[in-house]
Amino acid sequence: MASSSKVCVGQITGAHGVRGLVKVKPFTAAPEDLTAYGPVSDEAGARRLVLQLLSWAKDQWIVRVEGVADRDAADALRGLRLYVDRAALPETEEDEFYHADLIGLAAVLADGTLFGTVRAVFDFGAGEMLEIARVEGSAVMLPFTRAAVPVVDIAGRRVVIDPPAGLLEPAEHPEEGGDEG
């Protein structure tokens, strides 16, 4: 599968007030693009939602969802990830990728050794990070920079990684009961 037919553009994080409004965390490059591609749906496409952006507060939109009129109905949507059809999105530029395109790619070292699989893409505020499920050992977070990920080959379903020094070595723990001086 070269890419998913749906792309996640946001997630409902909870109810806002008592009149059916919800808070939505957008995953679009421009937060206001959350509604730019038409109605959204759940991942399966079984439920279609029409959103109206009302206000921006604390990195989230306050949104009216058509047909949701009270807090209980709004709260029932908590955690719902919002998707649009991939065909509704603009084509990406060179060196620009949708997160959905990266998830599931093989992560290989420069010599071709399989390191793991891209499990998720995060942005905690200091730049994007790839979470890579290693073939052996626990998952690692890798900066999604040209230095750490010099090659992204969507067609070949892989990224070539050059992990920063120390990422692959186990963490050192101070000896217990060492010299006290």
PyMOL CGO cylinders between C-alpha atoms (Angstrom):
from pymol import cmd
from pymol.cgo import CYLINDER

trace = [
    CYLINDER, 0.00, 0.00, 0.00, 1.71, 3.18, -1.15, 0.3, 1, 1, 1, 1, 1, 1,
    CYLINDER, 1.71, 3.18, -1.15, -0.40, 5.47, 0.97, 0.3, 1, 1, 1, 1, 1, 1,
    CYLINDER, -0.40, 5.47, 0.97, -3.59, 5.54, 3.00, 0.3, 1, 1, 1, 1, 1, 1,
    CYLINDER, -3.59, 5.54, 3.00, -6.80, 6.66, 1.30, 0.3, 1, 1, 1, 1, 1, 1,
    CYLINDER, -6.80, 6.66, 1.30, -7.58, 8.80, 4.36, 0.3, 1, 1, 1, 1, 1, 1,
    CYLINDER, -7.58, 8.80, 4.36, -5.41, 11.30, 6.21, 0.3, 1, 1, 1, 1, 1, 1,
    CYLINDER, -5.41, 11.30, 6.21, -5.95, 12.32, 9.82, 0.3, 1, 1, 1, 1, 1, 1,
    CYLINDER, -5.95, 12.32, 9.82, -6.36, 16.11, 10.11, 0.3, 1, 1, 1, 1, 1, 1,
    CYLINDER, -6.36, 16.11, 10.11, -7.26, 16.39, 13.81, 0.3, 1, 1, 1, 1, 1, 1,
    CYLINDER, -7.26, 16.39, 13.81, -8.64, 14.85, 16.95, 0.3, 1, 1, 1, 1, 1, 1,
    CYLINDER, -8.64, 14.85, 16.95, -11.50, 15.80, 19.23, 0.3, 1, 1, 1, 1, 1, 1,
    CYLINDER, -11.50, 15.80, 19.23, -10.02, 16.25, 22.71, 0.3, 1, 1, 1, 1, 1, 1,
    CYLINDER, -10.02, 16.25, 22.71, -13.21, 16.85, 24.65, 0.3, 1, 1, 1, 1, 1, 1,
    CYLINDER, -13.21, 16.85, 24.65, -16.37, 18.85, 25.19, 0.3, 1, 1, 1, 1, 1, 1,
    CYLINDER, -16.37, 18.85, 25.19, -16.37, 22.63, 25.66, 0.3, 1, 1, 1, 1, 1, 1,
    CYLINDER, -16.37, 22.63, 25.66, -19.23, 24.04, 27.67, 0.3, 1, 1, 1, 1, 1, 1,
    CYLINDER, -19.23, 24.04, 27.67, -22.75, 22.63, 27.82, 0.3, 1, 1, 1, 1, 1, 1,
    CYLINDER, -22.75, 22.63, 27.82, -24.10, 23.42, 24.34, 0.3, 1, 1, 1, 1, 1, 1,
    CYLINDER, -24.10, 23.42, 24.34, -22.43, 20.69, 22.33, 0.3, 1, 1, 1, 1, 1, 1,
    CYLINDER, -22.43, 20.69, 22.33, -19.20, 22.42, 21.38, 0.3, 1, 1, 1, 1, 1, 1,
    CYLINDER, -19.20, 22.42, 21.38, -15.99, 20.39, 21.20, 0.3, 1, 1, 1, 1, 1, 1,
    CYLINDER, -15.99, 20.39, 21.20, -12.26, 21.10, 21.37, 0.3, 1, 1, 1, 1, 1, 1,
    CYLINDER, -12.26, 21.10, 21.37, -10.25, 19.87, 18.40, 0.3, 1, 1, 1, 1, 1, 1,
    CYLINDER, -10.25, 19.87, 18.40, -6.46, 19.55, 18.11, 0.3, 1, 1, 1, 1, 1, 1,
    CYLINDER, -6.46, 19.55, 18.11, -5.62, 20.15, 14.42, 0.3, 1, 1, 1, 1, 1, 1,
    CYLINDER, -5.62, 20.15, 14.42, -2.86, 18.18, 12.70, 0.3, 1, 1, 1, 1, 1, 1,
    CYLINDER, -2.86, 18.18, 12.70, -2.81, 20.36, 9.59, 0.3, 1, 1, 1, 1, 1, 1,
    CYLINDER, -2.81, 20.36, 9.59, 0.18, 22.55, 8.72, 0.3, 1, 1, 1, 1, 1, 1,
    CYLINDER, 0.18, 22.55, 8.72, -2.04, 25.62, 9.05, 0.3, 1, 1, 1, 1, 1, 1,
    CYLINDER, -2.04, 25.62, 9.05, -4.54, 25.14, 11.92, 0.3, 1, 1, 1, 1, 1, 1,
    CYLINDER, -4.54, 25.14, 11.92, -7.33, 26.91, 10.03, 0.3, 1, 1, 1, 1, 1, 1,
    CYLINDER, -7.33, 26.91, 10.03, -7.11, 24.25, 7.28, 0.3, 1, 1, 1, 1, 1, 1,
    CYLINDER, -7.11, 24.25, 7.28, -8.92, 21.79, 9.55, 0.3, 1, 1, 1, 1, 1, 1,
    CYLINDER, -8.92, 21.79, 9.55, -12.15, 22.48, 7.60, 0.3, 1, 1, 1, 1, 1, 1,
    CYLINDER, -12.15, 22.48, 7.60, -10.57, 23.47, 4.27, 0.3, 1, 1, 1, 1, 1, 1,
    CYLINDER, -10.57, 23.47, 4.27, -11.02, 20.03, 2.71, 0.3, 1, 1, 1, 1, 1, 1,
    CYLINDER, -11.02, 20.03, 2.71, -14.73, 19.60, 3.41, 0.3, 1, 1, 1, 1, 1, 1,
    CYLINDER, -14.73, 19.60, 3.41, -16.52, 17.42, 5.93, 0.3, 1, 1, 1, 1, 1, 1,
    CYLINDER, -16.52, 17.42, 5.93, -14.44, 15.03, 8.02, 0.3, 1, 1, 1, 1, 1, 1,
    CYLINDER, -14.44, 15.03, 8.02, -15.17, 11.44, 9.00, 0.3, 1, 1, 1, 1, 1, 1,
    CYLINDER, -15.17, 11.44, 9.00, -14.07, 8.79, 11.43, 0.3, 1, 1, 1, 1, 1, 1,
    CYLINDER, -14.07, 8.79, 11.43, -11.31, 6.46, 10.22, 0.3, 1, 1, 1, 1, 1, 1,
    CYLINDER, -11.31, 6.46, 10.22, -13.73, 3.92, 8.77, 0.3, 1, 1, 1, 1, 1, 1,
    CYLINDER, -13.73, 3.92, 8.77, -15.69, 6.64, 6.97, 0.3, 1, 1, 1, 1, 1, 1,
    CYLINDER, -15.69, 6.64, 6.97, -18.87, 5.46, 8.70, 0.3, 1, 1, 1, 1, 1, 1,
    CYLINDER, -18.87, 5.46, 8.70, -19.59, 8.76, 10.42, 0.3, 1, 1, 1, 1, 1, 1,
    CYLINDER, -19.59, 8.76, 10.42, -19.45, 12.10, 8.57, 0.3, 1, 1, 1, 1, 1, 1,
    CYLINDER, -19.45, 12.10, 8.57, -19.08, 15.34, 10.56, 0.3, 1, 1, 1, 1, 1, 1,
    CYLINDER, -19.08, 15.34, 10.56, -19.52, 18.91, 9.40, 0.3, 1, 1, 1, 1, 1, 1,
    CYLINDER, -19.52, 18.91, 9.40, -17.39, 21.26, 11.50, 0.3, 1, 1, 1, 1, 1, 1,
    CYLINDER, -17.39, 21.26, 11.50, -17.66, 25.00, 12.08, 0.3, 1, 1, 1, 1, 1, 1,
    CYLINDER, -17.66, 25.00, 12.08, -14.56, 26.62, 13.56, 0.3, 1, 1, 1, 1, 1, 1,
    CYLINDER, -14.56, 26.62, 13.56, -15.55, 29.14, 16.23, 0.3, 1, 1, 1, 1, 1, 1,
    CYLINDER, -15.55, 29.14, 16.23, -12.43, 30.24, 18.10, 0.3, 1, 1, 1, 1, 1, 1,
    CYLINDER, -12.43, 30.24, 18.10, -8.81, 29.33, 18.75, 0.3, 1, 1, 1, 1, 1, 1,
    CYLINDER, -8.81, 29.33, 18.75, -7.75, 28.66, 22.35, 0.3, 1, 1, 1, 1, 1, 1,
    CYLINDER, -7.75, 28.66, 22.35, -4.65, 26.96, 23.78, 0.3, 1, 1, 1, 1, 1, 1,
    CYLINDER, -4.65, 26.96, 23.78, -3.54, 25.29, 20.52, 0.3, 1, 1, 1, 1, 1, 1,
    CYLINDER, -3.54, 25.29, 20.52, -7.03, 23.92, 19.81, 0.3, 1, 1, 1, 1, 1, 1,
    CYLINDER, -7.03, 23.92, 19.81, -10.13, 24.97, 17.96, 0.3, 1, 1, 1, 1, 1, 1,
    CYLINDER, -10.13, 24.97, 17.96, -13.48, 25.37, 19.67, 0.3, 1, 1, 1, 1, 1, 1,
    CYLINDER, -13.48, 25.37, 19.67, -15.79, 23.77, 17.13, 0.3, 1, 1, 1, 1, 1, 1,
    CYLINDER, -15.79, 23.77, 17.13, -19.49, 23.33, 16.52, 0.3, 1, 1, 1, 1, 1, 1,
    CYLINDER, -19.49, 23.33, 16.52, -20.30, 19.90, 15.09, 0.3, 1, 1, 1, 1, 1, 1,
    CYLINDER, -20.30, 19.90, 15.09, -23.49, 19.81, 13.04, 0.3, 1, 1, 1, 1, 1, 1,
    CYLINDER, -23.49, 19.81, 13.04, -26.12, 17.76, 14.92, 0.3, 1, 1, 1, 1, 1, 1,
    CYLINDER, -26.12, 17.76, 14.92, -24.33, 17.83, 18.30, 0.3, 1, 1, 1, 1, 1, 1,
    CYLINDER, -24.33, 17.83, 18.30, -26.37, 19.99, 20.70, 0.3, 1, 1, 1, 1, 1, 1,
    CYLINDER, -26.37, 19.99, 20.70, -25.43, 19.06, 24.27, 0.3, 1, 1, 1, 1, 1, 1,
    CYLINDER, -25.43, 19.06, 24.27, -22.44, 18.27, 26.45, 0.3, 1, 1, 1, 1, 1, 1,
    CYLINDER, -22.44, 18.27, 26.45, -23.16, 14.53, 26.64, 0.3, 1, 1, 1, 1, 1, 1,
    CYLINDER, -23.16, 14.53, 26.64, -23.18, 14.20, 22.85, 0.3, 1, 1, 1, 1, 1, 1,
    CYLINDER, -23.18, 14.20, 22.85, -20.03, 16.33, 22.60, 0.3, 1, 1, 1, 1, 1, 1,
    CYLINDER, -20.03, 16.33, 22.60, -18.28, 14.33, 25.31, 0.3, 1, 1, 1, 1, 1, 1,
    CYLINDER, -18.28, 14.33, 25.31, -19.13, 11.09, 23.49, 0.3, 1, 1, 1, 1, 1, 1,
    CYLINDER, -19.13, 11.09, 23.49, -16.90, 12.32, 20.64, 0.3, 1, 1, 1, 1, 1, 1,
    CYLINDER, -16.90, 12.32, 20.64, -13.82, 12.64, 22.87, 0.3, 1, 1, 1, 1, 1, 1,
    CYLINDER, -13.82, 12.64, 22.87, -10.80, 10.95, 21.29, 0.3, 1, 1, 1, 1, 1, 1,
    CYLINDER, -10.80, 10.95, 21.29, -12.37, 10.70, 17.83, 0.3, 1, 1, 1, 1, 1, 1,
    CYLINDER, -12.37, 10.70, 17.83, -9.72, 11.15, 15.16, 0.3, 1, 1, 1, 1, 1, 1,
    CYLINDER, -9.72, 11.15, 15.16, -10.92, 13.17, 12.17, 0.3, 1, 1, 1, 1, 1, 1,
    CYLINDER, -10.92, 13.17, 12.17, -10.05, 12.14, 8.62, 0.3, 1, 1, 1, 1, 1, 1,
    CYLINDER, -10.05, 12.14, 8.62, -10.44, 13.49, 5.10, 0.3, 1, 1, 1, 1, 1, 1,
    CYLINDER, -10.44, 13.49, 5.10, -10.09, 11.63, 1.84, 0.3, 1, 1, 1, 1, 1, 1,
    CYLINDER, -10.09, 11.63, 1.84, -6.54, 11.84, 0.54, 0.3, 1, 1, 1, 1, 1, 1,
    CYLINDER, -6.54, 11.84, 0.54, -7.87, 12.99, -2.85, 0.3, 1, 1, 1, 1, 1, 1,
    CYLINDER, -7.87, 12.99, -2.85, -9.18, 16.19, -1.20, 0.3, 1, 1, 1, 1, 1, 1,
    CYLINDER, -9.18, 16.19, -1.20, -5.68, 17.22, -0.08, 0.3, 1, 1, 1, 1, 1, 1,
    CYLINDER, -5.68, 17.22, -0.08, -3.21, 19.19, -2.19, 0.3, 1, 1, 1, 1, 1, 1,
    CYLINDER, -3.21, 19.19, -2.19, -0.20, 17.42, -3.66, 0.3, 1, 1, 1, 1, 1, 1,
    CYLINDER, -0.20, 17.42, -3.66, 2.90, 17.70, -1.52, 0.3, 1, 1, 1, 1, 1, 1,
    CYLINDER, 2.90, 17.70, -1.52, 5.95, 19.65, -2.62, 0.3, 1, 1, 1, 1, 1, 1,
    CYLINDER, 5.95, 19.65, -2.62, 9.39, 18.09, -2.85, 0.3, 1, 1, 1, 1, 1, 1,
    CYLINDER, 9.39, 18.09, -2.85, 10.70, 17.31, 0.67, 0.3, 1, 1, 1, 1, 1, 1,
    CYLINDER, 10.70, 17.31, 0.67, 7.17, 17.66, 2.06, 0.3, 1, 1, 1, 1, 1, 1,
    CYLINDER, 7.17, 17.66, 2.06, 5.30, 14.62, 3.38, 0.3, 1, 1, 1, 1, 1, 1,
    CYLINDER, 5.30, 14.62, 3.38, 2.01, 13.75, 4.97, 0.3, 1, 1, 1, 1, 1, 1,
    CYLINDER, 2.01, 13.75, 4.97, 2.51, 11.93, 8.28, 0.3, 1, 1, 1, 1, 1, 1,
    CYLINDER, 2.51, 11.93, 8.28, 0.33, 9.13, 6.93, 0.3, 1, 1, 1, 1, 1, 1,
    CYLINDER, 0.33, 9.13, 6.93, 2.91, 8.59, 4.17, 0.3, 1, 1, 1, 1, 1, 1,
    CYLINDER, 2.91, 8.59, 4.17, 5.73, 8.11, 6.69, 0.3, 1, 1, 1, 1, 1, 1,
    CYLINDER, 5.73, 8.11, 6.69, 4.01, 5.75, 9.13, 0.3, 1, 1, 1, 1, 1, 1,
    CYLINDER, 4.01, 5.75, 9.13, 4.85, 2.14, 8.33, 0.3, 1, 1, 1, 1, 1, 1,
    CYLINDER, 4.85, 2.14, 8.33, 7.98, 2.91, 6.29, 0.3, 1, 1, 1, 1, 1, 1,
    CYLINDER, 7.98, 2.91, 6.29, 11.04, 0.75, 6.92, 0.3, 1, 1, 1, 1, 1, 1,
    CYLINDER, 11.04, 0.75, 6.92, 13.82, 2.66, 8.68, 0.3, 1, 1, 1, 1, 1, 1,
    CYLINDER, 13.82, 2.66, 8.68, 17.20, 1.48, 7.38, 0.3, 1, 1, 1, 1, 1, 1,
    CYLINDER, 17.20, 1.48, 7.38, 20.75, 2.50, 8.20, 0.3, 1, 1, 1, 1, 1, 1,
    CYLINDER, 20.75, 2.50, 8.20, 23.02, 3.89, 5.46, 0.3, 1, 1, 1, 1, 1, 1,
    CYLINDER, 23.02, 3.89, 5.46, 24.48, 0.41, 4.87, 0.3, 1, 1, 1, 1, 1, 1,
    CYLINDER, 24.48, 0.41, 4.87, 20.98, -0.98, 4.22, 0.3, 1, 1, 1, 1, 1, 1,
    CYLINDER, 20.98, -0.98, 4.22, 20.59, -2.73, 7.59, 0.3, 1, 1, 1, 1, 1, 1,
    CYLINDER, 20.59, -2.73, 7.59, 16.97, -2.74, 8.73, 0.3, 1, 1, 1, 1, 1, 1,
    CYLINDER, 16.97, -2.74, 8.73, 16.73, -0.70, 11.94, 0.3, 1, 1, 1, 1, 1, 1,
    CYLINDER, 16.73, -0.70, 11.94, 12.96, -0.74, 12.41, 0.3, 1, 1, 1, 1, 1, 1,
    CYLINDER, 12.96, -0.74, 12.41, 9.67, 0.78, 11.25, 0.3, 1, 1, 1, 1, 1, 1,
    CYLINDER, 9.67, 0.78, 11.25, 8.33, 4.31, 11.53, 0.3, 1, 1, 1, 1, 1, 1,
    CYLINDER, 8.33, 4.31, 11.53, 5.50, 3.99, 14.04, 0.3, 1, 1, 1, 1, 1, 1,
    CYLINDER, 5.50, 3.99, 14.04, 4.45, 7.63, 14.51, 0.3, 1, 1, 1, 1, 1, 1,
    CYLINDER, 4.45, 7.63, 14.51, 5.35, 11.24, 13.81, 0.3, 1, 1, 1, 1, 1, 1,
    CYLINDER, 5.35, 11.24, 13.81, 5.24, 13.77, 16.64, 0.3, 1, 1, 1, 1, 1, 1,
    CYLINDER, 5.24, 13.77, 16.64, 5.84, 17.48, 17.02, 0.3, 1, 1, 1, 1, 1, 1,
    CYLINDER, 5.84, 17.48, 17.02, 6.32, 18.48, 20.64, 0.3, 1, 1, 1, 1, 1, 1,
    CYLINDER, 6.32, 18.48, 20.64, 7.18, 22.06, 19.70, 0.3, 1, 1, 1, 1, 1, 1,
    CYLINDER, 7.18, 22.06, 19.70, 10.90, 21.80, 18.93, 0.3, 1, 1, 1, 1, 1, 1,
    CYLINDER, 10.90, 21.80, 18.93, 10.52, 20.10, 15.55, 0.3, 1, 1, 1, 1, 1, 1,
    CYLINDER, 10.52, 20.10, 15.55, 9.14, 16.87, 14.24, 0.3, 1, 1, 1, 1, 1, 1,
    CYLINDER, 9.14, 16.87, 14.24, 10.27, 13.52, 15.62, 0.3, 1, 1, 1, 1, 1, 1,
    CYLINDER, 10.27, 13.52, 15.62, 9.89, 10.04, 14.18, 0.3, 1, 1, 1, 1, 1, 1,
    CYLINDER, 9.89, 10.04, 14.18, 9.09, 7.25, 16.59, 0.3, 1, 1, 1, 1, 1, 1,
    CYLINDER, 9.09, 7.25, 16.59, 10.82, 4.16, 15.27, 0.3, 1, 1, 1, 1, 1, 1,
    CYLINDER, 10.82, 4.16, 15.27, 9.92, 0.70, 16.52, 0.3, 1, 1, 1, 1, 1, 1,
    CYLINDER, 9.92, 0.70, 16.52, 13.29, -1.03, 16.47, 0.3, 1, 1, 1, 1, 1, 1,
    CYLINDER, 13.29, -1.03, 16.47, 13.77, -4.56, 15.18, 0.3, 1, 1, 1, 1, 1, 1,
    CYLINDER, 13.77, -4.56, 15.18, 15.51, -5.27, 18.48, 0.3, 1, 1, 1, 1, 1, 1,
    CYLINDER, 15.51, -5.27, 18.48, 15.13, -3.21, 21.62, 0.3, 1, 1, 1, 1, 1, 1,
    CYLINDER, 15.13, -3.21, 21.62, 12.74, -0.49, 22.61, 0.3, 1, 1, 1, 1, 1, 1,
    CYLINDER, 12.74, -0.49, 22.61, 11.41, 2.23, 20.31, 0.3, 1, 1, 1, 1, 1, 1,
    CYLINDER, 11.41, 2.23, 20.31, 13.46, 5.37, 19.78, 0.3, 1, 1, 1, 1, 1, 1,
    CYLINDER, 13.46, 5.37, 19.78, 12.63, 8.95, 18.90, 0.3, 1, 1, 1, 1, 1, 1,
    CYLINDER, 12.63, 8.95, 18.90, 14.65, 10.39, 16.03, 0.3, 1, 1, 1, 1, 1, 1,
    CYLINDER, 14.65, 10.39, 16.03, 14.67, 14.04, 14.95, 0.3, 1, 1, 1, 1, 1, 1,
    CYLINDER, 14.67, 14.04, 14.95, 13.03, 14.33, 11.54, 0.3, 1, 1, 1, 1, 1, 1,
    CYLINDER, 13.03, 14.33, 11.54, 15.79, 16.47, 10.08, 0.3, 1, 1, 1, 1, 1, 1,
    CYLINDER, 15.79, 16.47, 10.08, 17.83, 16.11, 6.91, 0.3, 1, 1, 1, 1, 1, 1,
    CYLINDER, 17.83, 16.11, 6.91, 20.88, 15.20, 9.04, 0.3, 1, 1, 1, 1, 1, 1,
    CYLINDER, 20.88, 15.20, 9.04, 19.14, 12.36, 10.91, 0.3, 1, 1, 1, 1, 1, 1,
    CYLINDER, 19.14, 12.36, 10.91, 16.89, 11.25, 8.02, 0.3, 1, 1, 1, 1, 1, 1,
    CYLINDER, 16.89, 11.25, 8.02, 18.82, 12.06, 4.83, 0.3, 1, 1, 1, 1, 1, 1,
    CYLINDER, 18.82, 12.06, 4.83, 16.58, 10.00, 2.53, 0.3, 1, 1, 1, 1, 1, 1,
    CYLINDER, 16.58, 10.00, 2.53, 12.81, 9.67, 2.45, 0.3, 1, 1, 1, 1, 1, 1,
    CYLINDER, 12.81, 9.67, 2.45, 11.78, 7.25, -0.30, 0.3, 1, 1, 1, 1, 1, 1,
    CYLINDER, 11.78, 7.25, -0.30, 7.98, 7.05, -0.25, 0.3, 1, 1, 1, 1, 1, 1,
    CYLINDER, 7.98, 7.05, -0.25, 7.85, 4.95, -3.44, 0.3, 1, 1, 1, 1, 1, 1,
    CYLINDER, 7.85, 4.95, -3.44, 10.44, 2.54, -2.04, 0.3, 1, 1, 1, 1, 1, 1,
    CYLINDER, 10.44, 2.54, -2.04, 8.61, 2.44, 1.33, 0.3, 1, 1, 1, 1, 1, 1,
    CYLINDER, 8.61, 2.44, 1.33, 11.72, 3.35, 3.36, 0.3, 1, 1, 1, 1, 1, 1,
    CYLINDER, 11.72, 3.35, 3.36, 13.63, 6.09, 5.10, 0.3, 1, 1, 1, 1, 1, 1,
    CYLINDER, 13.63, 6.09, 5.10, 17.39, 6.03, 5.46, 0.3, 1, 1, 1, 1, 1, 1,
    CYLINDER, 17.39, 6.03, 5.46, 18.43, 7.14, 8.92, 0.3, 1, 1, 1, 1, 1, 1,
    CYLINDER, 18.43, 7.14, 8.92, 21.69, 8.42, 10.37, 0.3, 1, 1, 1, 1, 1, 1,
    CYLINDER, 21.69, 8.42, 10.37, 21.00, 8.39, 14.12, 0.3, 1, 1, 1, 1, 1, 1,
    CYLINDER, 21.00, 8.39, 14.12, 22.84, 10.96, 16.26, 0.3, 1, 1, 1, 1, 1, 1,
    CYLINDER, 22.84, 10.96, 16.26, 25.80, 9.62, 18.23, 0.3, 1, 1, 1, 1, 1, 1,
    CYLINDER, 25.80, 9.62, 18.23, 24.69, 7.81, 21.35, 0.3, 1, 1, 1, 1, 1, 1,
    CYLINDER, 24.69, 7.81, 21.35, 21.15, 6.99, 20.21, 0.3, 1, 1, 1, 1, 1, 1,
    CYLINDER, 21.15, 6.99, 20.21, 21.91, 3.35, 19.53, 0.3, 1, 1, 1, 1, 1, 1,
    CYLINDER, 21.91, 3.35, 19.53, 24.02, 2.72, 22.61, 0.3, 1, 1, 1, 1, 1, 1,
    CYLINDER, 24.02, 2.72, 22.61, 22.29, 1.62, 25.81, 0.3, 1, 1, 1, 1, 1, 1,
    CYLINDER, 22.29, 1.62, 25.81, 22.03, 4.30, 28.47, 0.3, 1, 1, 1, 1, 1, 1,
    CYLINDER, 22.03, 4.30, 28.47, 24.77, 4.15, 31.05, 0.3, 1, 1, 1, 1, 1, 1,
    CYLINDER, 24.77, 4.15, 31.05, 23.69, 3.97, 34.66, 0.3, 1, 1, 1, 1, 1, 1,
    CYLINDER, 23.69, 3.97, 34.66, 25.94, 5.11, 37.49, 0.3, 1, 1, 1, 1, 1, 1,
    CYLINDER, 25.94, 5.11, 37.49, 27.31, 2.30, 39.60, 0.3, 1, 1, 1, 1, 1, 1,
    CYLINDER, 27.31, 2.30, 39.60, 25.44, 1.88, 42.87, 0.3, 1, 1, 1, 1, 1, 1,
    CYLINDER, 25.44, 1.88, 42.87, 27.54, 2.23, 45.99, 0.3, 1, 1, 1, 1, 1, 1,
    CYLINDER, 27.54, 2.23, 45.99, 30.40, 3.96, 44.16, 0.3, 1, 1, 1, 1, 1, 1,
    CYLINDER, 30.40, 3.96, 44.16, 33.10, 6.07, 45.77, 0.3, 1, 1, 1, 1, 1, 1,
    CYLINDER, 33.10, 6.07, 45.77, 31.87, 8.81, 48.00, 0.3, 1, 1, 1, 1, 1, 1,
    CYLINDER, 31.87, 8.81, 48.00, 34.43, 11.44, 48.36, 0.3, 1, 1, 1, 1, 1, 1,
]
cmd.load_cgo(trace, "trace")
